[in-house]
Amino acid sequence: MKSLPEFKDVLSAAEKIAGYAFETPLLIAQDLSEKLDAEIYIKPECLQRVGAFKFRGAFNRLSRLTAEERKRGVVAYSSGNHAQGVAASAQILGMDAVIVMPTDSPQMKLQNTKDYGAEVITYDRETESREDIADKISEERGCIVVPSFEDFYIISGQGTVALEALSQAEEKGVKLDLFMTPIGGGGLISGCSLAVKGLSPKTEIYGVEPEGFNDVQRSLESGEIKSNQTATGSICDAILTFHPEPMTFKIMSDNLSGVLTVSDQEVLVAMKYAWEKLKLVVEPGACVALAAVLHGKIDVKGKKVCLVLSGGNVDEQTFKNALDT
Amino acid sequence: MKSLPEFKDVLSAAEKIAGYAFETPLLIAQDLSEKLDAEIYIKPECLQRVGAFKFRGAFNRLSRLTAEERKRGVVAYSSGNHAQGVAASAQILGMDAVIVMPTDSPQMKLQNTKDYGAEVITYDRETESREDIADKISEERGCIVVPSFEDFYIISGQGTVALEALSQAEEKGVKLDLFMTPIGGGGLISGCSLAVKGLSPKTEIYGVEPEGFNDVQRSLESGEIKSNQTATGSICDAILTFHPEPMTFKIMSDNLSGVLTVSDQEVLVAMKYAWEKLKLVVEPGACVALAAVLHGKIDVKGKKVCLVLSGGNVDEQTFKNALDT
């Protein structure tokens, strides 16, 4: 296995992305806190540059490339948020970017990625391998592959979400009991767990996956990497990853207290709740931790909890479906 | 005329509401800034307690009542956001509150006001006088009338929006050229203008009203208080006030550089823009300053601008109408 990032690497990432990534606020969820007799805080990464936390890891990764590598450009595969993160980072750093995206990506994510100046190549999620397509492009054009989560700098970049949240909590005099994020490939929660364990070792970390796509839950329970059966069939497009990879699996195994699951219906309810009470636009996959807490999947009574809402790039129709819930 | 609040009264309000009102963040609007070749900042008061800036003034006002007055309780009239601000403040301070609201208030605002423990009495906007109803209740029950804008403590409380925004801008090393807010009765912009002129006298202040409800624009142009013809007919329910009152008229006359107007259609476009690019849920009346800038009603090229998005309490159907725009 490649060397694993540590807490100090998250600190280094924070320096690297400062002035490019936004410092998102830490919000108190007043209504939810009263409802659950808890102190619930929200880290709204939907307010991040490109509308998702993915900019943090992507910018950290790309800014570590050598001058020679930068000239070669980058290629990435992503259902949309990593795509936008890589495209926007490449644009800022003056590099070419090719992004391999599934044909069924939300229209907004496809359009935004093009708007950040990237060349977009689409593929069929069920029949084609995005890794193969990216490898082929890398071989033909000489550009650098930027993984969506299994990468030293990507993981440590995503960890700045928790680094920021914990320092903001500390400013408010708050010591968190629980820190919760969505899980796709595990880049976000792995990086965050490094920051949480570095700053506040007693804070427990939980991840949340969509029902039927609980590869990480099954992997951690069994002690070996397990895969999902399919890559489609949930509205949580941003977090439908086949399986964790060795780095994220190892870090999650070391640091997570547990993984919960939520249904698509519970996610829609959470999206509507975020609209109604938090006044935030959150995409399905970014809402799973909120959905888990709203639906009592974990007992938070009397606890201080931070929920990461990881992105807000959602199509109109999906959003309307949530409002109709 | 009653004595007018000054900059020092905004500072005093900030102390009074600290720990009750939220400190909302100052966000950079990346896409809008690039589109307009400007630096556009957003002060999202939709993220404020009760989903609107109105909590600031209401809490400042209610917390100034004597122990004897608190026992008598309060009565207020409002289309919805002041209602929620007063109801939530009264609940925190352990007082009774009666709120007089139009029958056509957004359902969410009526429900939230009840949820904060207030007694809600509805009236017909076109045929009944909310002032008369409130006065009658005050007389019968002995409770204190809390005006929605024409009040020393309400105005100075609302001014904390700008106080916070300017101090946050300063932390980022930003000196604002323009500060823009919606105008209803003028409480928000009057209070903000005291803070802006106190901290940054060269920053220009513009207000925005719905087309056909430009009572303040006409009042400032003519030098005397002018009224709107009607109280209904725009989607901007939160800011359909008949006319400014002596205090807000005087402060606005002294401090404003101008007033702009926007159509309902332009407001819907701005709501959708806030959803798509800012990931914020903003109600129609709260979107007018954003609508004005988006539609080129004022030249912001090369300027540093702060737009107040003053609230986010909007019904589903209105929000869907914006998404369909």
HADDOCK unambig.tbl for C-alpha pairs under 7 A between the chains (distance, minus, plus):
assign (segid A and resid 25 and name CA) (segid B and resid 25 and name CA) 6.31 0.50 0.50
assign (segid A and resid 46 and name CA) (segid B and resid 279 and name CA) 6.35 0.50 0.50
assign (segid A and resid 47 and name CA) (segid B and resid 278 and name CA) 6.74 0.50 0.50
assign (segid A and resid 47 and name CA) (segid B and resid 279 and name CA) 6.35 0.50 0.50
assign (segid A and resid 275 and name CA) (segid B and resid 281 and name CA) 6.45 0.50 0.50
assign (segid A and resid 278 and name CA) (segid B and resid 47 and name CA) 6.74 0.50 0.50
assign (segid A and resid 279 and name CA) (segid B and resid 46 and name CA) 6.35 0.50 0.50
assign (segid A and resid 279 and name CA) (segid B and resid 47 and name CA) 6.35 0.50 0.50
assign (segid A and resid 279 and name CA) (segid B and resid 280 and name CA) 5.93 0.50 0.50
assign (segid A and resid 279 and name CA) (segid B and resid 281 and name CA) 4.68 0.50 0.50
assign (segid A and resid 279 and name CA) (segid B and resid 312 and name CA) 6.14 0.50 0.50
assign (segid A and resid 280 and name CA) (segid B and resid 279 and name CA) 5.92 0.50 0.50
assign (segid A and resid 280 and name CA) (segid B and resid 280 and name CA) 4.92 0.50 0.50
assign (segid A and resid 280 and name CA) (segid B and resid 281 and name CA) 5.74 0.50 0.50
assign (segid A and resid 281 and name CA) (segid B and resid 275 and name CA) 6.44 0.50 0.50
assign (segid A and resid 281 and name CA) (segid B and resid 279 and name CA) 4.67 0.50 0.50
assign (segid A and resid 281 and name CA) (segid B and resid 280 and name CA) 5.74 0.50 0.50
assign (segid A and resid 281 and name CA) (segid B and resid 281 and name CA) 6.64 0.50 0.50
assign (segid A and resid 312 and name CA) (segid B and resid 279 and name CA) 6.13 0.50 0.50
assign (segid A and resid 316 and name CA) (segid B and resid 323 and name CA) 6.57 0.50 0.50
assign (segid A and resid 320 and name CA) (segid B and resid 320 and name CA) 6.86 0.50 0.50
assign (segid A and resid 323 and name CA) (segid B and resid 316 and name CA) 6.57 0.50 0.50
